[in-house]
Amino acid sequence: MAKRLILNEQIKAENVRLLDEDGTQLGIMPFAKALELARSKEVELALVAVHPETPVCKLLDYGKHQYQQNKLASQQKTRQKKHEIKGVRIGFNTSEHDLEVKINMALGFLKKNHPIKVQLQLRGREMAYKNFALDKAKKFAEMLAEHAELESAPRLQGFQITMILNPKKTVHSSNQPKTEPAAQ
């Protein structure tokens, strides 16, 4: 939300430096004359900069100003990239087919440009086979190597192995070298 401006009678100054709606300077004048000018043009007198000698005021349509500020804030909000970390859990005994299903799910997240946190849960005696579980996590990362790059390698944290995969940056086809036609 845009900050509120100090308008009309709320401005406490004897003299003000006045700007027109388009930003051209009208000069330094008494506050009463500036306020009278604003009312004659049916706009607001807004304080835009505070200076010790003469504050800077501008003639503006306050409703239009608020609309433009809200529109600008909305545009900035939509430009922000929201990359939520998505989670994929695999188990120690996850079968090949189930692993393919998880890979397809991860590919969907990567195509939408989301990073992925892969978790492999170890239960009970599975902790004795940590190396096998680490290999399984590495295999999962290798299967996604074409679409993702490893941000943090698989590591054991308590009873689970975690790793983070980021989507690879796409290279545009215009950057590819052109092949010359074969000599005849």
C-alpha positions in Angstrom: 0.0 0.0 0.0 1.3 3.4 -0.9 2.1 5.9 1.9 -0.5 8.6 2.6 0.4 12.1 1.5 -0.2 15.2 3.6 -2.9 17.2 1.8 -4.3 20.7 1.7 -4.8 22.2 5.2 -2.7 19.5 6.9 0.4 21.2 5.4 1.9 23.6 8.0 4.1 26.1 6.2 4.0 29.8 5.3 5.6 29.5 1.9 5.8 26.5 -0.4 7.6 25.6 -3.7 4.8 24.6 -6.0 4.9 22.1 -8.8 2.2 21.7 -11.5 0.4 18.4 -12.3 3.1 17.6 -14.9 6.0 18.5 -12.6 6.9 22.0 -13.9 7.9 24.5 -11.2 5.5 27.3 -10.6 7.9 28.9 -8.0 7.8 29.8 -4.3 4.5 31.3 -3.1 2.5 31.7 0.1 0.7 28.6 1.2 -2.7 30.3 1.0 -2.2 31.3 -2.7 -1.0 27.7 -3.5 -4.1 26.3 -1.8 -6.4 28.7 -3.7 -4.7 27.7 -7.0 -5.3 24.0 -6.2 -9.0 24.6 -5.4 -9.5 26.6 -8.6 -8.1 23.7 -10.7 -10.2 21.3 -8.6 -7.1 19.2 -7.5 -5.4 18.6 -4.2 -2.3 20.3 -2.8 0.1 17.5 -1.7 3.3 17.7 0.2 5.9 15.7 -1.7 9.2 16.8 -0.1 10.0 18.4 3.3 12.7 21.0 3.2 13.5 23.3 6.2 13.2 26.6 4.2 10.3 25.8 1.8 8.5 22.5 1.5 7.8 21.2 -2.0 4.1 20.7 -2.8 2.5 19.4 -6.0 -0.9 19.9 -7.5 -2.4 16.5 -8.1 -5.6 14.5 -8.5 -5.4 12.4 -5.3 -7.8 9.7 -6.5 -5.8 9.3 -9.7 -2.5 9.3 -7.7 -3.8 6.5 -5.4 -4.9 4.5 -8.3 -1.5 4.8 -10.0 0.3 3.9 -6.8 -1.9 0.8 -6.2 -1.4 -0.3 -9.8 2.4 0.1 -9.5 2.4 -1.9 -6.3 0.3 -4.6 -7.9 2.7 -4.8 -10.9 5.7 -5.1 -8.6 4.0 -7.9 -6.7 3.3 -9.9 -9.8 6.9 -9.5 -11.0 8.2 -11.1 -7.9 9.2 -14.7 -8.5 7.7 -17.2 -6.1 9.7 -20.4 -6.1 8.3 -22.5 -3.4 10.4 -25.6 -2.4 8.5 -28.7 -3.3 9.0 -32.0 -1.5 9.4 -35.5 -2.9 9.6 -38.4 -0.4 11.0 -41.8 -1.4 11.4 -44.8 0.8 14.2 -47.3 1.3 12.2 -50.0 -0.4 10.5 -47.9 -3.1 10.1 -50.0 -6.2 11.4 -49.0 -9.7 7.9 -48.2 -10.9 7.1 -46.0 -7.9 10.5 -44.3 -8.3 9.5 -43.4 -11.9 6.2 -42.0 -10.6 8.1 -39.8 -8.2 10.5 -38.8 -11.0 7.5 -37.7 -13.1 6.2 -35.7 -10.2 9.6 -34.1 -9.7 9.8 -33.2 -13.4 6.4 -31.4 -13.1 7.8 -29.3 -10.3 11.0 -28.6 -12.2 9.1 -27.5 -15.3 7.3 -25.0 -13.1 10.7 -23.8 -12.0 10.4 -25.0 -8.4 13.4 -26.3 -6.4 12.8 -29.8 -5.0 13.8 -31.2 -1.6 14.1 -35.0 -1.9 13.8 -37.0 1.4 14.6 -40.6 1.8 13.2 -41.9 5.2 15.1 -44.7 7.0 13.2 -46.7 9.6 14.6 -49.2 12.1 17.2 -51.6 10.7 17.3 -49.6 7.4 19.9 -47.4 9.2 22.4 -50.2 8.9 22.2 -49.8 5.1 23.0 -46.1 5.0 25.3 -46.5 2.0 22.6 -48.3 0.0 20.2 -45.5 0.8 22.7 -42.8 -0.2 23.2 -44.6 -3.5 19.5 -44.7 -4.1 19.3 -40.9 -3.5 22.2 -40.3 -5.9 20.5 -42.5 -8.5 17.3 -40.4 -8.1 19.4 -37.3 -8.7 21.1 -38.9 -11.8 17.7 -39.7 -13.3 16.8 -36.0 -13.0 20.3 -34.8 -14.1 19.0 -33.6 -17.5 16.4 -31.3 -15.9 18.0 -30.4 -12.5 21.3 -29.6 -10.9 22.3 -30.6 -7.4 22.3 -27.8 -4.9 23.1 -29.8 -1.9 24.4 -33.4 -2.1 22.6 -36.2 -0.4 23.4 -36.2 3.3 22.2 -38.1 6.4 20.3 -36.0 8.9 19.0 -38.1 11.7 16.9 -40.9 10.2 16.5 -39.4 6.8 18.7 -38.5 3.8 18.0 -35.2 2.2 19.1 -33.3 -0.9 18.0 -30.3 -2.8 17.7 -30.1 -6.6 17.3 -26.8 -8.6 15.9 -26.6 -12.1 18.5 -26.1 -14.8 18.6 -22.8 -16.6 17.2 -23.3 -20.1 19.4 -22.4 -23.1 17.5 -20.8 -25.9 17.8 -22.4 -29.3 19.1 -19.2 -30.9 22.3 -19.6 -28.9 23.0 -23.0 -30.5 25.8 -22.9 -33.1 24.5 -23.2 -36.7 25.6 -26.2 -38.7 26.9 -25.7 -42.1 25.4 -27.6 -45.0 27.3 -30.6 -46.0 29.7 -30.2 -49.0 28.4 -31.8 -52.2 
